[in-house]
Every structure is written in structure tokens, then in C-alpha cells.
């Protein structure tokens, strides 16, 4: 039985084109990096904050993730951020100013890397019911213990924050209690107490 070579070639070309289509995310995300290990005298906070790259597809994310160091490889006092595009990882950003953050600490570098990756995938995969309230996540490498902080924009919405906190604990597989602090409290006191706990 004879086959139509032209038809076979066009079907193969269509299949190839279909598999090469990038997988768009629900929204764009931006990686940021901040290294405060050698701040300039008198420099304001955030002057060393640098936008790394904004991406909008699954393929871009994995390419970036595979090429960028894991947080455990960063120098002390470095922060690595993933925030929604258009939102700067600063308290002063309009999306963050009335918000706060859930924070978990890690004494093991391998745990930090695992929690970081699981959080990134949950964010870009829109796994939180209240994803509209999430601004982004920060990995902070510190000598006394590393931290991961999930920033949200509406600190006073306790129901949303509790839901986000419970879901995040499940995602990063943490059994210890984690706390939520308001950015307003942190502005006033260096070691602000948590307002919510899960």
C-alpha cells in the first residue's frame, strides 16, 4: 500500500511544532538578587538589589533554575527573590506595603535548597488558593541560620494568611511551627513577634 509522503511530512512537522510551543505560566515572575555582605558606607537598603530576569514560561523557569546557584551556594548576607513581575521585593512597593511574611528557618543547606525549589514550583504553578495575595518568596543566607520568607500583600486578612501558611507548610514539608509577621511591625522593631502561627 502506498503512502502519501507529503501528508506524512506535514503531520510530522505539525507534531514537532506542537511540542515546541512553550508552556505559558498564569503570570510573569522575576528573579532578584541582593548581596549586602559589603554594603557601601551610608548606602540605603535596597541599593544593591538587582533584577536578574523576568520569565513567563515553564521552559524559561527550568533553564534559569538550572543555570543559577542554589541558595545554599550564595555568600552570607545574600538574598535571592522570586516575585511577581512588576512587584519589587521591598516593603515600600505598593503591593507589599500593607503585607507581611511567613518565615521558616533552616540550619541545613540541603533543606533550604529543597524548600526553595518546592516553593518556586508552587508559586509559578499557582498551587495556593489565595495566589492573588502572594507577592513572592525570599531566600536569605545568613551565618546564624538561613531563612525562607513568603511575602503576602494583605496582612490583616487573617483567614487568607492562615490558609497560605498552612498550605506552604504542607508544600515545604515542615512540621515545626512557622510565624507570620506584619511588615509594619518589622519596620518598628527589628525582631517583631509573629501575629499568626501555624
C-alpha positions in Angstrom: 0.0 0.0 0.0 1.4 3.4 -1.0 1.6 6.3 1.5 1.5 9.9 0.6 4.9 11.2 1.6 3.7 14.8 1.6 1.0 14.0 4.1 3.4 12.2 6.4 5.8 15.1 6.3 3.2 17.7 7.1 1.8 15.6 10.1 5.4 15.2 11.4 6.0 18.9 11.0 2.7 19.7 12.9 3.7 17.4 15.7 7.1 19.0 16.0 5.7 22.5 16.1 3.2 21.4 18.7 5.8 20.0 21.0 8.0 23.1 20.7 5.3 25.5 21.9 6.4 27.0 25.3 4.1 26.4 28.3 2.9 29.8 29.4 2.5 30.5 33.1 -0.5 32.2 34.6 1.6 35.3 35.2 5.2 36.6 34.7 7.7 36.2 37.6 11.0 38.0 38.3 14.2 36.8 40.0 16.0 39.4 42.1 19.4 39.2 43.9 20.8 41.3 46.7 24.2 40.9 48.3 24.7 43.0 51.4 27.9 41.4 52.5 29.9 44.5 51.5 27.5 47.5 51.8 28.8 50.9 50.9 29.1 53.2 53.8 25.8 55.2 54.2 24.1 53.3 51.4 20.3 53.0 51.7 18.8 49.5 52.0 18.0 48.1 48.5 20.8 49.9 46.6 22.4 46.5 46.0 19.1 44.9 44.9 19.3 43.8 41.2 16.7 42.4 38.9 18.1 39.2 37.4 15.5 38.0 34.9 11.7 38.0 34.2 10.2 34.8 32.7 6.8 33.7 31.7 7.1 30.0 30.6 7.9 26.7 32.3 10.9 26.2 29.9 12.4 29.6 30.9 12.0 28.8 34.5 13.8 25.5 34.3 16.6 27.0 32.1 17.1 29.7 34.7 16.9 27.4 37.7 19.4 25.0 36.2 21.8 27.9 35.5 21.5 29.7 38.8 23.2 28.7 42.0 21.1 27.2 44.7 20.6 29.5 47.7 22.9 27.3 49.8 25.8 28.3 47.5 25.3 32.0 48.0 27.6 34.0 50.2 26.5 35.1 53.7 24.1 38.1 53.7 22.8 37.4 50.2 19.1 37.3 49.4 17.6 35.7 46.4 14.0 36.6 45.5 11.2 35.4 43.2 8.4 38.0 43.0 5.5 38.6 40.6 6.7 40.7 37.7 6.1 44.4 38.5 6.5 43.9 42.3 9.8 44.8 43.9 10.9 42.9 46.9 10.7 45.9 49.2 8.3 46.9 52.0 7.8 50.2 50.1 6.4 48.6 47.0 2.6 49.3 46.8 1.8 45.6 46.6 3.9 44.8 49.7 3.4 47.9 51.9 0.3 46.5 53.8 1.6 43.0 53.8 3.7 40.7 55.8 5.6 37.4 55.6 5.6 33.8 56.7 9.1 32.7 57.7 10.8 29.4 58.2 14.4 28.9 59.3 16.8 26.2 58.2 20.0 25.0 59.7 20.7 22.6 56.9 21.7 23.9 53.5 20.2 20.9 51.6 16.8 21.7 53.3 17.0 25.3 52.2 17.5 24.3 48.6 14.7 21.8 48.7 12.2 24.2 50.3 13.3 26.9 47.9 12.6 24.7 44.8 9.3 23.4 46.2 8.1 27.0 46.9 9.1 28.2 43.5 7.2 25.4 41.8 4.2 26.1 44.0 4.2 29.8 43.1 4.6 29.5 39.4 2.2 26.5 39.4 -0.5 28.6 41.2 -0.9 26.0 43.9 -2.2 28.4 46.5 -5.9 29.2 46.7 -5.1 32.8 47.6 -2.4 33.1 44.9 -3.6 36.7 44.3 -2.4 37.7 47.8 1.1 36.3 47.4 3.9 38.7 46.3 6.8 36.4 46.3 9.5 34.5 48.2 12.9 35.4 49.6 15.8 33.0 50.4 18.1 34.7 52.9 21.5 33.2 53.5 22.8 34.0 57.0 25.7 32.8 59.1 23.4 32.1 62.1 20.7 30.2 60.1 19.1 30.6 56.7 15.6 31.8 56.2 12.9 31.4 53.6 10.1 34.1 53.7 6.8 34.0 51.8 5.6 37.6 51.3 1.9 38.4 51.0 0.1 41.7 50.4 -2.8 41.8 52.9 -1.5 41.2 56.4 -4.8 42.0 58.1 -6.7 39.3 56.2 -6.1 36.6 58.8 -8.2 33.9 57.1 -6.2 34.2 53.8 -2.9 34.3 55.7 -3.7 31.2 57.8 -4.7 29.4 54.6 -1.5 30.4 52.9 0.6 29.4 55.9 -1.0 26.0 56.2 -0.6 25.3 52.5 3.0 26.5 52.5 3.9 24.2 55.5 2.5 21.3 53.6 4.4 22.2 50.4 7.8 22.5 52.1 7.1 19.6 54.4 7.8 21.5 57.7 6.4 20.2 61.0 7.8 23.0 63.2 5.5 26.0 63.9 6.0 28.9 61.5 5.1 32.5 62.2 3.6 35.4 60.2 4.8 39.0 60.9 3.4 42.2 59.6 5.9 44.4 57.6 4.6 47.4 59.7 5.7 45.6 62.9 9.1 44.8 61.4 9.6 48.4 60.4 9.2 49.5 64.0 11.1 46.6 65.8 14.0 44.6 64.5 12.7 41.3 66.0 8.9 41.7 65.6 6.8 39.0 67.1 4.6 36.8 64.8 1.0 37.8 64.6 -0.2 34.4 63.3 1.2 30.9 63.7 0.6 27.6 62.1 
